[in-house]
Amino acid sequence: MTSNEFLQMYARILASYYNAAAKTCQEYGLNHTCFDILVFLDNNPQYDTARQIESVRGIKKAMEAIAIDKLAQSGYLLRREDESDRRVKHLKLTEKSRRITGIGRELQDAFQKHLVADLTAEELSYYEKISRKMLLALNDMEGNCLL
């Protein structure tokens, strides 16, 4: 697989996932960034600040700020000051967000199962090992220019 094919594949995976989430986003009047933040917080409660979401999920700061404001105004999120640093706001999902995050979790599970449905157990095991190694390589590359 060439580097171009590799990048195209991951771009298509993301585009296909966003397309799969579009109905839910439309139904609840959310954009994809809002949907991503809700599902991310549900899947990763240890990362509950805007800075952590930006770093781990890779959502751009400006888009994230707008989405968090919209989610808080719509009653999907609460912002709580950090006890030791008032500049830091912890984000907490509200009960109102549970329906969306449940749909998001089901969507992610169904999407992944469909994507790997034709892989054997052995191929899936290799894929998972390779993906973990690639994630570690990405972590090592962050902030480093390759050229």
N, C-alpha and C positions, 0 to 999 in steps of 0.2 A: 504494500500500500504506500503510495507516495504521500508526501507531507500535505499536498493539496487535497488529495482524496480524504486523508485523515481529518483535516480541518472541515471539509465539506460534510463529512459524516456527522461530526459533532454539531455543526451548525444546523443540519437537518434534524437531528435529535431534538435540539432546543426548539426549533420552529414547530416540529410536530407536537411536542409537549405543550407549547403555548397554544397551538390550535386546539388541542384536546381540552385545555382549560378555558377556552374562550366562552363556551356556553355558560359555565358557572360564573365567570367574570361578568358577563352580560346580565345574567339573571339577578345578580346582587349589586349591579351598578359599580363594579370595581374594575380598575385597570389591572394589567398583569403584575405590575410592581406591588400593588396592594395585596393581591392574591398571594404572591410569592412571600411577602413579609409575614402574612398570617400563617401560612403553611410552614414557613421556616421557623417561626417562633414556637409553633406547636411541636415540630419535630426536634427542635434544639433549644429547650428552655434554658440551658446554661448560657446561651448567647442572647442576652436580653437588652442590649443597648444598641443605639443606632450605629455607633462605631464598630461594634462586634458584627452586626449584620453586614455593614459595608465591607468589612475585612473578610469575613468568612463566606458570605453569599455573593459578594462582588457587585452589589447594587450601588450605582453611583450616588454620591452624597446628596446632590441636589434632588434627584428623583426620589430618593429615600425620604428626605425631609418632607417633601410634598405629600408623599404617600402616607407617612406616619401621621401628619396633621389631619389628612382626610379620614384615616382610620380612627383616630381619636375623636374627631368631630362626629363621626358616624356611630360611635359607641362600640367599636370593635376592639379598641385598645385603651388601656389606662397608662398614663405616664406617672411614675413615682420617683421622687428624688432619692438619690443615693444618700445613705445616712452619713457617710464620711466625706462626700464631695457633692455639694448641691448642684454643680454644673452637669453631673451625670444623671440621666433619666433612665430608669429601668422601665421596660415595656412589658405590660401584662395583658394577656388575652382576656377578654370579657366572655361572659356566657353567650352573648350574642354571636361571637365569632365561632363558637363550637360547631355549628352546622357547616359553615364554610370549611373549617379545618378538617372536619370529618370527610367531606367530599374531596378535599385536596389530598388527603391521605389515601383514600380509595382510588383516586385518579392516578396518583403516583404508583401505587402498587399494581394497578391494572396496566398502566403504561409499561412499567418494567417487565412484567410477566409477558406481555405481548411482544416486546422487543427481543426477549431472549427465548421465546417459545420454541424456536427450532434448534436451540443449542442442546447438546447432550449434557448430562451431569458433569462429565469430565471437561467438556469445553467451557461450561459455565464456571467451573472451579478455576480453570486457567484464566478465564476472563476476569474473575474477581481478583485473583492474585496479581495479574498484570495491571488492572485498574488501580489497585492499592499502591503498587510501585510507581505508577505514573502520577498519582496524587502526591506521593512523597517527593517525586522529582519536581512537581509544580511548586510545592512548598519551598523546596530548595532554591528554585529559580526566582521566586518573588523578589522584586526589587533589583534583580541582576539583569543587566543587558547582555544578551547572548553574543552580540557582534561587537 
